[in-house]
Amino acid sequence: MSMGAYDEDEHERREAQSSRVDADFDDERTIYHGEVEYDSGESTEDLLSQFEEIKSK
C-alpha cells in the first residue's frame, strides 16, 4: 500500500475505537489538604536584571 493510500479497514477500526466510551473509572474528585506558599522575595527589577544577565551569556 502506498503512502497516503486510503485503508477502509483501518478507518473503520479507528472509528469503532474512538466511538467506544470507557466509563470504568473512579469518578470521585481527589481532595487535597495542605498549604501553598509563594516566595516572591526578589523585586521585579532584580528579576529583570537577572534575566538580562542570563540572556547575555
C-alpha positions, 0 to 999 in steps of 0.5 A: 500500500502506498503512502497516503493510500486510503485503508477502509479497514483501518478507518473503520477500526479507528472509528469503532475505537474512538466511538467506544466510551470507557466509563470504568473509572473512579469518578470521585474528585481527589481532595487535597489538604495542605498549604501553598506558599509563594516566595516572591522575595526578589523585586521585579527589577532584580528579576529583570536584571537577572534575566538580562544577565542570563540572556547575555551569556 
